[in-house]
Each structure stands twice: as C-alpha cells, then as structure tokens.
Amino acid sequence: MTRRPSRPLPVEALLEELWLDMDALCRAAGVDAGWVRERTTAGLLPAPPLGAHDELRFDAAMLRRVRTMVHFERDFDAVPELAALVADMEAEIERLRRRLQALGGLDADFGR
C-alpha cells in the first residue's frame, strides 16, 4: 500500500523543478520568440542555460519574470527597461519576505 503525504506539495515547489523550452515559455507568457530574444540580447532577461541538445531552457523564475515584464509593457505601456526593473524589484521583495519569514519575523497578516 502506498502511503500518501500528510500535506500535498505546493504547486510552486513542483514548478521550480520544471524546465520549459522556448515554445512553451512563449505560449505560457503570451509572447513570441522574437520578444524573448530582443530582451535577452538587451540584457533585460538573463541568458537561459542550454539543454542536452543546445536548446534553450527556461525555469519557473524566468516565466514569472517574463510574465511580469509583459504585464507592465502591455498594460502600462512601460518601456522594456522599466518592466525589467519592476520584475527585479518584485523578485527582491519576494526574496526579502522569504528571508524575514525564515528568521521568524513575518506574521501571517504582513505583506499580501
């Protein structure tokens, strides 16, 4: 008999282990490959690692960053550089929240 874990794994934990190819990233973010290449060339998106057959691979963090940038570019007519800055700031805020929570200083009502 297989024993079930007492609590299911959060979806975010599972997504951190997944890798997307260029087509899957573009479908998930609603952009074309040219959009991704332009921002990678401009240094606004980090260069993704290569897979076994030299194909580009993207992780969940890159998908979040692309979606954030797309949102600000489309909905607020932001230039790509500003959208990248907002994505950087959101990632830093999330990193600081996790650190504060790990130190025991973040209560349930704070932040969101």
N, C-alpha and C positions, 0 to 999 in steps of 0.2 A: 504494500500500500504506500502510495506517495503522500508525503506529508506536505501540507500547504504552509507557506509562511504566515505568521500571525498578522502581518500587515503587508499589503501589496507594495511593490516598489513604485515610487513616484515616476510618472512618465518622463519627467526631466532627466532622471537618472538613466533611464533606458536610452533616451535620445542622445545623451553625451557619448554613448558608445557607437553610434551610427555614423556612417560617412556617406555623403551624397556626392554624386558625380555632377558635372556642370548642368546637364539637362534637368536632373532632379532639383538642384538648387534653384534654377531659373523658374521651374514650374511652381515650387513651393513659395517663392518670393514674388512671382508675377513680373519678372524682368526677362530680357533676352541676354544671351551670352555676351553680346557687344557691350551692354551696360556693365556687366561684371568685369570684362577685360579693361574697359576705359578706366574704371575706378581702381583696379589693381595696378594698372600702368601709372596712374597718377599718385599712387601710394596711399590711397584712401581705404583700400581693403588690403589686408596682408596677403602676400603671395601664398596660395594654398600648397600643401605638400603634394607630392606625386605618389600615385598608387603603383602597384606592381607593373603595370604596363604603361607607365609615364602619363596616365590620365590624371587630371586634377581631381582632388578630393576635398570636400568641404565638411566641416563638423557643425554641430548644433550652435556653437558660439558664432560661427560665420553666418549661419542662417539668421540668427537673431540680429546680428549687425546689419546684414543686407536688408532685412525687413524694416528695421528702424530707419535706415537711410532712405529707403523707398518711400516710407510713410512721410517723412519730412520733406523730401523732394516733391512728391506729388501733392500732398495735402496743404503744405505751407509754402510751396513754390521756393523752397530753400535751394541754394546752390549746393553742389555735391560736397564742398569743403565744410559748410556749416552742418550738413546732415551727418558727416563723418564725426565732427566734433561732438554733436549731440549723442551719437552712438558711443563715443569714447566716454563721455560723462555718465551715461546710463550704466555702462559696464563698470565704471569705477564706483559708482554709488552702490551697485549690487555687490561688488567685492567688499566694500566697507561694511555693508549690512551683514554679510556673512561673517566677517571678522568680528564685528561687535557682538553678534549673536553667539559666536563660539566663545567669546570671553564672558558671556553671561550678562551682557548689558543691554540686550534688546528685548523689550517685552512685546507681547502679542499685539498691542494696540499701536505700536510705533511703526511708521513707515508706509504702510499700504492701506 
